[in-house]
Amino acid sequence: MRKLVLAMVAMSVLTLQAHAQQRGADQGPTPEEIEKKRNAADLDRKYKAAIKNSKSNTEATSKKDPWANMRGPADGKSQ
């Protein structure tokens, strides 16, 4: 009987640390973690918008001739 009681006490002491670690996992995210996730999502959204805007600006400017105003009507044409 005494050995059984000692074994039960030993088991409860050994499992106490694992139980304490698991108890923290049951709780939801902290306000700091929620804020970090929100900031990361906002930053990601802004990054994607900037990349999309950059691509659309690149396509629009690549079709335009930047020297069009500098040339005369007959420049580059042989007559």
Biopython code that builds the backbone (N, CA, C, O; Angstrom):
import numpy as np
from Bio.PDB.StructureBuilder import StructureBuilder

atoms = [
    (1, "MET", "N", (0.819, -1.185, 0.000)),
    (1, "MET", "CA", (0.000, 0.000, 0.000)),
    (1, "MET", "C", (0.871, 1.260, 0.000)),
    (1, "MET", "O", (0.599, 2.236, -0.699)),
    (2, "ARG", "N", (1.915, 1.196, 0.804)),
    (2, "ARG", "CA", (2.804, 2.345, 0.904)),
    (2, "ARG", "C", (3.510, 2.604, -0.437)),
    (2, "ARG", "O", (3.683, 3.752, -0.847)),
    (3, "LYS", "N", (3.914, 1.513, -1.111)),
    (3, "LYS", "CA", (4.573, 1.636, -2.408)),
    (3, "LYS", "C", (3.616, 2.238, -3.445)),
    (3, "LYS", "O", (4.034, 3.023, -4.297)),
    (4, "LEU", "N", (2.373, 1.880, -3.370)),
    (4, "LEU", "CA", (1.372, 2.405, -4.297)),
    (4, "LEU", "C", (1.177, 3.911, -4.103)),
    (4, "LEU", "O", (1.089, 4.655, -5.080)),
    (5, "VAL", "N", (1.111, 4.350, -2.879)),
    (5, "VAL", "CA", (0.947, 5.771, -2.584)),
    (5, "VAL", "C", (2.185, 6.548, -3.035)),
    (5, "VAL", "O", (2.055, 7.629, -3.609)),
    (6, "LEU", "N", (3.369, 6.018, -2.786)),
    (6, "LEU", "CA", (4.595, 6.679, -3.220)),
    (6, "LEU", "C", (4.672, 6.748, -4.754)),
    (6, "LEU", "O", (5.124, 7.745, -5.318)),
    (7, "ALA", "N", (4.227, 5.688, -5.406)),
    (7, "ALA", "CA", (4.226, 5.680, -6.869)),
    (7, "ALA", "C", (3.252, 6.723, -7.412)),
    (7, "ALA", "O", (3.566, 7.398, -8.393)),
    (8, "MET", "N", (2.099, 6.868, -6.807)),
    (8, "MET", "CA", (1.119, 7.865, -7.241)),
    (8, "MET", "C", (1.648, 9.288, -7.029)),
    (8, "MET", "O", (1.463, 10.154, -7.884)),
    (9, "VAL", "N", (2.296, 9.524, -5.903)),
    (9, "VAL", "CA", (2.863, 10.841, -5.618)),
    (9, "VAL", "C", (3.980, 11.145, -6.617)),
    (9, "VAL", "O", (4.080, 12.264, -7.121)),
    (10, "ALA", "N", (4.808, 10.156, -6.899)),
    (10, "ALA", "CA", (5.906, 10.354, -7.851)),
    (10, "ALA", "C", (5.357, 10.663, -9.249)),
    (10, "ALA", "O", (5.870, 11.549, -9.932)),
    (11, "MET", "N", (4.333, 9.949, -9.669)),
    (11, "MET", "CA", (3.737, 10.189, -10.982)),
    (11, "MET", "C", (3.135, 11.596, -11.067)),
    (11, "MET", "O", (3.274, 12.278, -12.082)),
    (12, "SER", "N", (2.476, 12.015, -10.007)),
    (12, "SER", "CA", (1.860, 13.345, -10.041)),
    (12, "SER", "C", (2.922, 14.437, -10.061)),
    (12, "SER", "O", (2.731, 15.463, -10.714)),
    (13, "VAL", "N", (4.029, 14.242, -9.366)),
    (13, "VAL", "CA", (5.106, 15.235, -9.371)),
    (13, "VAL", "C", (5.759, 15.289, -10.749)),
    (13, "VAL", "O", (6.074, 16.373, -11.242)),
    (14, "LEU", "N", (5.964, 14.147, -11.366)),
    (14, "LEU", "CA", (6.614, 14.110, -12.673)),
    (14, "LEU", "C", (5.734, 14.693, -13.786)),
    (14, "LEU", "O", (6.253, 15.292, -14.728)),
    (15, "THR", "N", (4.452, 14.530, -13.691)),
    (15, "THR", "CA", (3.566, 15.037, -14.735)),
    (15, "THR", "C", (3.141, 16.474, -14.501)),
    (15, "THR", "O", (2.510, 17.076, -15.370)),
    (16, "LEU", "N", (3.470, 17.034, -13.357)),
    (16, "LEU", "CA", (3.077, 18.395, -13.037)),
    (16, "LEU", "C", (3.705, 19.410, -13.997)),
    (16, "LEU", "O", (3.033, 20.351, -14.417)),
    (17, "GLN", "N", (4.974, 19.233, -14.346)),
    (17, "GLN", "CA", (5.653, 20.156, -15.236)),
    (17, "GLN", "C", (5.048, 20.113, -16.646)),
    (17, "GLN", "O", (4.847, 21.162, -17.259)),
    (18, "ALA", "N", (4.762, 18.944, -17.155)),
    (18, "ALA", "CA", (4.163, 18.826, -18.482)),
    (18, "ALA", "C", (2.764, 19.425, -18.492)),
    (18, "ALA", "O", (2.361, 20.041, -19.479)),
    (19, "HIS", "N", (2.040, 19.256, -17.433)),
    (19, "HIS", "CA", (0.698, 19.827, -17.340)),
    (19, "HIS", "C", (0.764, 21.362, -17.333)),
    (19, "HIS", "O", (-0.067, 22.023, -17.957)),
    (20, "ALA", "N", (1.747, 21.920, -16.632)),
    (20, "ALA", "CA", (1.894, 23.374, -16.577)),
    (20, "ALA", "C", (2.259, 23.936, -17.950)),
    (20, "ALA", "O", (1.796, 25.017, -18.312)),
    (21, "GLN", "N", (3.075, 23.227, -18.715)),
    (21, "GLN", "CA", (3.449, 23.685, -20.051)),
    (21, "GLN", "C", (2.252, 23.631, -20.991)),
    (21, "GLN", "O", (2.077, 24.520, -21.825)),
    (22, "GLN", "N", (1.448, 22.623, -20.867)),
    (22, "GLN", "CA", (0.298, 22.457, -21.750)),
    (22, "GLN", "C", (-0.804, 23.465, -21.420)),
    (22, "GLN", "O", (-1.563, 23.861, -22.305)),
    (23, "ARG", "N", (-0.897, 23.870, -20.189)),
    (23, "ARG", "CA", (-1.937, 24.807, -19.787)),
    (23, "ARG", "C", (-1.798, 26.136, -20.534)),
    (23, "ARG", "O", (-2.807, 26.755, -20.870)),
    (24, "GLY", "N", (-0.572, 26.584, -20.799)),
    (24, "GLY", "CA", (-0.356, 27.808, -21.548)),
    (24, "GLY", "C", (-0.778, 27.669, -22.994)),
    (24, "GLY", "O", (-1.146, 28.662, -23.622)),
    (25, "ALA", "N", (-0.734, 26.462, -23.541)),
    (25, "ALA", "CA", (-1.101, 26.237, -24.940)),
    (25, "ALA", "C", (-2.609, 26.310, -25.135)),
    (25, "ALA", "O", (-3.075, 26.567, -26.245)),
    (26, "ASP", "N", (-3.369, 26.091, -24.086)),
    (26, "ASP", "CA", (-4.822, 26.119, -24.202)),
    (26, "ASP", "C", (-5.362, 27.535, -24.359)),
    (26, "ASP", "O", (-6.454, 27.727, -24.894)),
    (27, "GLN", "N", (-4.615, 28.513, -23.905)),
    (27, "GLN", "CA", (-5.069, 29.890, -23.987)),
    (27, "GLN", "C", (-4.929, 30.391, -25.417)),
    (27, "GLN", "O", (-4.116, 29.877, -26.185)),
    (28, "GLY", "N", (-5.715, 31.387, -25.767)),
    (28, "GLY", "CA", (-5.669, 31.964, -27.103)),
    (28, "GLY", "C", (-4.448, 32.859, -27.273)),
    (28, "GLY", "O", (-3.647, 33.010, -26.351)),
    (29, "PRO", "N", (-4.311, 33.448, -28.450)),
    (29, "PRO", "CA", (-3.155, 34.326, -28.688)),
    (29, "PRO", "C", (-3.235, 35.594, -27.833)),
    (29, "PRO", "O", (-4.316, 36.086, -27.512)),
    (30, "THR", "N", (-2.076, 36.093, -27.484)),
    (30, "THR", "CA", (-2.009, 37.300, -26.678)),
    (30, "THR", "C", (-2.311, 38.516, -27.557)),
    (30, "THR", "O", (-2.219, 38.428, -28.781)),
    (31, "PRO", "N", (-2.662, 39.630, -26.956)),
    (31, "PRO", "CA", (-2.920, 40.843, -27.763)),
    (31, "PRO", "C", (-1.711, 41.263, -28.608)),
    (31, "PRO", "O", (-1.874, 41.792, -29.707)),
    (32, "GLU", "N", (-0.498, 41.026, -28.092)),
    (32, "GLU", "CA", (0.705, 41.362, -28.863)),
    (32, "GLU", "C", (0.798, 40.498, -30.112)),
    (32, "GLU", "O", (1.150, 40.991, -31.184)),
    (33, "GLU", "N", (0.484, 39.210, -29.983)),
    (33, "GLU", "CA", (0.527, 38.315, -31.138)),
    (33, "GLU", "C", (-0.526, 38.705, -32.170)),
    (33, "GLU", "O", (-0.270, 38.651, -33.373)),
    (34, "ILE", "N", (-1.696, 39.093, -31.705)),
    (34, "ILE", "CA", (-2.759, 39.526, -32.618)),
    (34, "ILE", "C", (-2.316, 40.787, -33.360)),
    (34, "ILE", "O", (-2.531, 40.907, -34.566)),
    (35, "GLU", "N", (-1.703, 41.717, -32.648)),
    (35, "GLU", "CA", (-1.226, 42.960, -33.262)),
    (35, "GLU", "C", (-0.132, 42.676, -34.295)),
    (35, "GLU", "O", (-0.114, 43.281, -35.366)),
    (36, "LYS", "N", (0.778, 41.756, -33.970)),
    (36, "LYS", "CA", (1.842, 41.404, -34.920)),
    (36, "LYS", "C", (1.262, 40.795, -36.187)),
    (36, "LYS", "O", (1.697, 41.127, -37.289)),
    (37, "LYS", "N", (0.287, 39.909, -36.041)),
    (37, "LYS", "CA", (-0.332, 39.284, -37.211)),
    (37, "LYS", "C", (-1.067, 40.330, -38.048)),
    (37, "LYS", "O", (-1.000, 40.302, -39.277)),
    (38, "ARG", "N", (-1.755, 41.238, -37.395)),
    (38, "ARG", "CA", (-2.488, 42.289, -38.103)),
    (38, "ARG", "C", (-1.521, 43.202, -38.864)),
    (38, "ARG", "O", (-1.776, 43.556, -40.016)),
    (39, "ASN", "N", (-0.404, 43.585, -38.214)),
    (39, "ASN", "CA", (0.595, 44.424, -38.870)),
    (39, "ASN", "C", (1.243, 43.705, -40.042)),
    (39, "ASN", "O", (1.495, 44.309, -41.085)),
    (40, "ALA", "N", (1.514, 42.412, -39.872)),
    (40, "ALA", "CA", (2.124, 41.639, -40.955)),
    (40, "ALA", "C", (1.174, 41.531, -42.143)),
    (40, "ALA", "O", (1.604, 41.636, -43.291)),
    (41, "ALA", "N", (-0.095, 41.325, -41.881)),
    (41, "ALA", "CA", (-1.073, 41.228, -42.968)),
    (41, "ALA", "C", (-1.217, 42.577, -43.679)),
    (41, "ALA", "O", (-1.335, 42.625, -44.904)),
    (42, "ASP", "N", (-1.206, 43.661, -42.916)),
    (42, "ASP", "CA", (-1.307, 44.997, -43.514)),
    (42, "ASP", "C", (-0.077, 45.302, -44.364)),
    (42, "ASP", "O", (-0.198, 45.842, -45.463)),
    (43, "LEU", "N", (1.097, 44.958, -43.860)),
    (43, "LEU", "CA", (2.329, 45.169, -44.601)),
    (43, "LEU", "C", (2.351, 44.339, -45.880)),
    (43, "LEU", "O", (2.787, 44.819, -46.926)),
    (44, "ASP", "N", (1.889, 43.111, -45.801)),
    (44, "ASP", "CA", (1.831, 42.239, -46.969)),
    (44, "ASP", "C", (0.870, 42.798, -48.016)),
    (44, "ASP", "O", (1.166, 42.766, -49.210)),
    (45, "ARG", "N", (-0.265, 43.305, -47.577)),
    (45, "ARG", "CA", (-1.243, 43.884, -48.496)),
    (45, "ARG", "C", (-0.654, 45.114, -49.198)),
    (45, "ARG", "O", (-0.831, 45.285, -50.405)),
    (46, "LYS", "N", (0.043, 45.964, -48.446)),
    (46, "LYS", "CA", (0.673, 47.150, -49.034)),
    (46, "LYS", "C", (1.772, 46.754, -50.020)),
    (46, "LYS", "O", (1.921, 47.379, -51.070)),
    (47, "TYR", "N", (2.537, 45.722, -49.682)),
    (47, "TYR", "CA", (3.607, 45.255, -50.564)),
    (47, "TYR", "C", (3.036, 44.749, -51.885)),
    (47, "TYR", "O", (3.548, 45.083, -52.953)),
    (48, "LYS", "N", (1.991, 43.956, -51.814)),
    (48, "LYS", "CA", (1.376, 43.431, -53.033)),
    (48, "LYS", "C", (0.788, 44.549, -53.887)),
    (48, "LYS", "O", (0.864, 44.495, -55.115)),
    (49, "ALA", "N", (0.202, 45.559, -53.249)),
    (49, "ALA", "CA", (-0.346, 46.695, -54.000)),
    (49, "ALA", "C", (0.776, 47.478, -54.674)),
    (49, "ALA", "O", (0.619, 47.925, -55.810)),
    (50, "ALA", "N", (1.897, 47.648, -53.994)),
    (50, "ALA", "CA", (3.025, 48.380, -54.580)),
    (50, "ALA", "C", (3.608, 47.614, -55.760)),
    (50, "ALA", "O", (3.953, 48.219, -56.775)),
    (51, "ILE", "N", (3.722, 46.302, -55.645)),
    (51, "ILE", "CA", (4.238, 45.486, -56.742)),
    (51, "ILE", "C", (3.285, 45.554, -57.931)),
    (51, "ILE", "O", (3.728, 45.680, -59.073)),
    (52, "LYS", "N", (2.002, 45.473, -57.676)),
    (52, "LYS", "CA", (1.013, 45.536, -58.757)),
    (52, "LYS", "C", (1.073, 46.901, -59.437)),
    (52, "LYS", "O", (1.033, 46.990, -60.664)),
    (53, "ASN", "N", (1.167, 47.961, -58.639)),
    (53, "ASN", "CA", (1.254, 49.313, -59.179)),
    (53, "ASN", "C", (2.542, 49.479, -59.986)),
    (53, "ASN", "O", (2.537, 50.119, -61.037)),
    (54, "SER", "N", (3.624, 48.915, -59.506)),
    (54, "SER", "CA", (4.902, 49.008, -60.205)),
    (54, "SER", "C", (4.840, 48.312, -61.560)),
    (54, "SER", "O", (5.356, 48.831, -62.550)),
    (55, "LYS", "N", (4.220, 47.153, -61.607)),
    (55, "LYS", "CA", (4.102, 46.413, -62.864)),
    (55, "LYS", "C", (3.242, 47.187, -63.859)),
    (55, "LYS", "O", (3.577, 47.246, -65.042)),
    (56, "SER", "N", (2.143, 47.778, -63.403)),
    (56, "SER", "CA", (1.277, 48.516, -64.319)),
    (56, "SER", "C", (1.979, 49.778, -64.817)),
    (56, "SER", "O", (1.799, 50.160, -65.973)),
    (57, "ASN", "N", (2.771, 50.433, -63.971)),
    (57, "ASN", "CA", (3.523, 51.613, -64.398)),
    (57, "ASN", "C", (4.616, 51.232, -65.386)),
    (57, "ASN", "O", (4.874, 51.979, -66.330)),
    (58, "THR", "N", (5.252, 50.111, -65.195)),
    (58, "THR", "CA", (6.307, 49.660, -66.085)),
    (58, "THR", "C", (5.744, 49.350, -67.461)),
    (58, "THR", "O", (6.349, 49.704, -68.473)),
    (59, "GLU", "N", (4.609, 48.703, -67.509)),
    (59, "GLU", "CA", (3.997, 48.371, -68.792)),
    (59, "GLU", "C", (3.555, 49.629, -69.531)),
    (59, "GLU", "O", (3.687, 49.695, -70.754)),
    (60, "ALA", "N", (3.046, 50.607, -68.838)),
    (60, "ALA", "CA", (2.573, 51.834, -69.470)),
    (60, "ALA", "C", (3.743, 52.661, -69.986)),
    (60, "ALA", "O", (3.648, 53.247, -71.065)),
    (61, "THR", "N", (4.830, 52.723, -69.253)),
    (61, "THR", "CA", (5.966, 53.546, -69.677)),
    (61, "THR", "C", (6.833, 52.840, -70.696)),
    (61, "THR", "O", (7.527, 53.514, -71.457)),
    (62, "SER", "N", (6.832, 51.533, -70.750)),
    (62, "SER", "CA", (7.680, 50.840, -71.709)),
    (62, "SER", "C", (7.152, 50.997, -73.134)),
    (62, "SER", "O", (7.933, 50.863, -74.076)),
    (63, "LYS", "N", (5.894, 51.267, -73.329)),
    (63, "LYS", "CA", (5.322, 51.442, -74.656)),
    (63, "LYS", "C", (5.469, 52.876, -75.152)),
    (63, "LYS", "O", (5.286, 53.141, -76.340)),
    (64, "LYS", "N", (5.788, 53.780, -74.276)),
    (64, "LYS", "CA", (5.886, 55.185, -74.632)),
    (64, "LYS", "C", (7.329, 55.522, -75.024)),
    (64, "LYS", "O", (8.270, 55.045, -74.391)),
    (65, "ASP", "N", (7.502, 56.332, -76.055)),
    (65, "ASP", "CA", (8.819, 56.759, -76.496)),
    (65, "ASP", "C", (9.206, 58.021, -75.731)),
    (65, "ASP", "O", (8.562, 59.055, -75.911)),
    (66, "PRO", "N", (10.231, 57.975, -74.885)),
    (66, "PRO", "CA", (10.593, 59.135, -74.080)),
    (66, "PRO", "C", (11.213, 60.264, -74.907)),
    (66, "PRO", "O", (11.237, 61.404, -74.442)),
    (67, "TRP", "N", (11.710, 59.994, -76.104)),
    (67, "TRP", "CA", (12.353, 61.001, -76.941)),
    (67, "TRP", "C", (11.424, 61.524, -78.034)),
    (67, "TRP", "O", (11.878, 62.225, -78.938)),
    (68, "ALA", "N", (10.173, 61.208, -77.972)),
    (68, "ALA", "CA", (9.233, 61.604, -79.025)),
    (68, "ALA", "C", (9.151, 63.117, -79.182)),
    (68, "ALA", "O", (9.022, 63.594, -80.310)),
    (69, "ASN", "N", (9.219, 63.882, -78.119)),
    (69, "ASN", "CA", (9.124, 65.341, -78.197)),
    (69, "ASN", "C", (10.417, 65.983, -78.680)),
    (69, "ASN", "O", (10.399, 67.133, -79.117)),
    (70, "MET", "N", (11.532, 65.275, -78.613)),
    (70, "MET", "CA", (12.826, 65.832, -78.982)),
    (70, "MET", "C", (13.100, 65.713, -80.484)),
    (70, "MET", "O", (13.901, 66.479, -81.020)),
    (71, "ARG", "N", (12.476, 64.804, -81.147)),
    (71, "ARG", "CA", (12.703, 64.586, -82.567)),
    (71, "ARG", "C", (11.806, 65.483, -83.408)),
    (71, "ARG", "O", (10.680, 65.809, -83.033)),
    (72, "GLY", "N", (12.328, 65.852, -84.513)),
    (72, "GLY", "CA", (11.520, 66.617, -85.467)),
    (72, "GLY", "C", (10.686, 65.663, -86.315)),
    (72, "GLY", "O", (10.848, 64.447, -86.213)),
    (73, "PRO", "N", (9.804, 66.192, -87.143)),
    (73, "PRO", "CA", (8.952, 65.334, -87.936)),
    (73, "PRO", "C", (9.713, 64.525, -88.979)),
    (73, "PRO", "O", (9.258, 63.446, -89.358)),
    (74, "ALA", "N", (10.872, 65.018, -89.460)),
    (74, "ALA", "CA", (11.604, 64.308, -90.512)),
    (74, "ALA", "C", (12.834, 63.602, -89.971)),
    (74, "ALA", "O", (13.569, 63.002, -90.756)),
    (75, "ASP", "N", (13.095, 63.643, -88.681)),
    (75, "ASP", "CA", (14.295, 63.001, -88.132)),
    (75, "ASP", "C", (14.220, 61.499, -88.307)),
    (75, "ASP", "O", (13.196, 60.862, -88.060)),
    (76, "GLY", "N", (15.346, 60.960, -88.744)),
    (76, "GLY", "CA", (15.430, 59.518, -88.873)),
    (76, "GLY", "C", (14.829, 58.984, -90.143)),
    (76, "GLY", "O", (14.904, 57.779, -90.381)),
    (77, "LYS", "N", (14.244, 59.803, -90.961)),
    (77, "LYS", "CA", (13.660, 59.336, -92.202)),
    (77, "LYS", "C", (14.533, 59.812, -93.355)),
    (77, "LYS", "O", (14.867, 60.994, -93.449)),
    (78, "SER", "N", (14.882, 58.923, -94.190)),
    (78, "SER", "CA", (15.653, 59.322, -95.369)),
    (78, "SER", "C", (14.704, 59.676, -96.510)),
    (78, "SER", "O", (13.725, 58.975, -96.767)),
    (79, "GLN", "N", (15.016, 60.776, -97.183)),
    (79, "GLN", "CA", (14.117, 61.210, -98.269)),
    (79, "GLN", "C", (14.776, 61.043, -99.608)),
    (79, "GLN", "O", (14.175, 61.354, -100.636)),
]
sb = StructureBuilder()
sb.init_structure("model")
sb.init_model(0)
sb.init_chain("A")
sb.init_seg("    ")
for serial, (resi, resn, name, xyz) in enumerate(atoms, 1):
    if name == "N":
        sb.init_residue(resn, " ", resi, " ")
    sb.init_atom(name, np.array(xyz, "f"), 0.0, 1.0, " ", f" {name:<3s}", serial, name[0])
structure = sb.get_structure()
